[in-house]
Amino acid sequence: MNAARSDTAPAAPDLPFEKALEQLEEIVRRLERGDVPLDESVAIYERGEMLKRHCEQLLKRAEARIQRITLGPDGRAEGVAPLDVE
């Protein structure tokens, strides 16, 4: 049983996006296989939820930092504006 593994795993806020996503993908693979005992399934599902929220927060922060170049009437770069991702 790998329950201790989730206890010693770094807290999500300490993980970079790529590492958190990697851990989340591994959790999904394990749950999809269906060979994880119920109590461990619940524990890793909860960790997966935490990792999902963490990844979403990191993506929102990254989107907020991205800017687009604004062009003037002559087609030349004029400045920057927040990227409208919606």
C-alpha positions as CSV (number, residue, x, y, z in Angstrom):
1,M,0.0,0.0,0.0
2,N,1.4,3.4,-0.9
3,A,-0.6,5.6,1.5
4,A,2.7,6.7,3.1
5,R,3.7,8.0,-0.3
6,S,0.9,10.6,-0.4
7,D,1.7,11.6,3.2
8,T,5.4,12.4,2.3
9,A,4.6,14.0,-1.1
10,P,5.3,17.7,-1.2
11,A,2.4,20.1,-0.6
12,A,0.9,21.3,-3.9
13,P,2.0,25.0,-3.3
14,D,5.6,23.8,-3.3
15,L,5.3,22.1,-6.7
16,P,6.0,23.6,-10.1
17,F,3.2,23.2,-12.6
18,E,5.0,20.4,-14.6
19,K,5.6,18.3,-11.5
20,A,2.1,18.8,-10.1
21,L,0.6,17.8,-13.5
22,E,2.9,14.7,-13.7
23,Q,1.7,13.6,-10.2
24,L,-2.0,14.3,-11.2
25,E,-1.6,12.2,-14.3
26,E,-0.1,9.3,-12.3
27,I,-3.0,9.5,-9.9
28,V,-5.5,9.3,-12.8
29,R,-3.7,6.3,-14.3
30,R,-3.8,4.5,-10.9
31,L,-7.4,5.2,-10.4
32,E,-8.3,4.2,-14.0
33,R,-6.5,0.8,-13.5
34,G,-8.9,0.1,-10.7
35,D,-6.5,-2.0,-8.7
36,V,-6.0,0.4,-5.8
37,P,-7.7,-0.4,-2.5
38,L,-10.7,1.8,-1.6
39,D,-9.0,3.7,1.3
40,E,-6.0,4.4,-0.8
41,S,-8.2,5.4,-3.8
42,V,-10.0,8.0,-1.6
43,A,-6.6,9.4,-0.3
44,I,-5.1,9.7,-3.8
45,Y,-8.3,11.1,-5.2
46,E,-8.2,13.9,-2.6
47,R,-4.5,14.6,-3.4
48,G,-5.5,14.7,-7.1
49,E,-8.2,17.3,-6.3
50,M,-5.6,19.4,-4.5
51,L,-3.2,19.1,-7.4
52,K,-5.9,20.0,-9.9
53,R,-6.7,23.2,-8.0
54,H,-3.0,24.0,-7.7
55,C,-2.5,23.6,-11.5
56,E,-5.6,25.7,-12.2
57,Q,-4.2,28.5,-9.9
58,L,-0.8,28.4,-11.6
59,L,-2.4,28.6,-15.1
60,K,-4.6,31.6,-14.0
61,R,-1.5,33.4,-12.7
62,A,0.4,32.7,-15.9
63,E,-2.5,33.9,-18.0
64,A,-2.6,37.1,-16.0
65,R,1.0,37.7,-16.7
66,I,0.8,37.3,-20.5
67,Q,0.4,40.4,-22.4
68,R,-0.4,41.1,-26.0
69,I,1.2,43.7,-28.2
70,T,-1.1,46.4,-29.3
71,L,-0.7,47.9,-32.8
72,G,-1.3,51.5,-33.8
73,P,-3.2,52.6,-36.9
74,D,0.0,52.3,-38.9
75,G,0.5,48.7,-37.9
76,R,3.5,49.3,-35.7
77,A,3.8,48.1,-32.1
78,E,2.3,50.7,-29.8
79,G,2.3,49.1,-26.4
80,V,1.0,46.2,-24.5
81,A,-2.4,45.2,-23.0
82,P,-3.6,42.3,-20.9
83,L,-4.3,39.2,-22.9
84,D,-8.0,38.5,-23.2
85,V,-8.3,34.8,-22.8
86,E,-12.0,34.5,-22.9
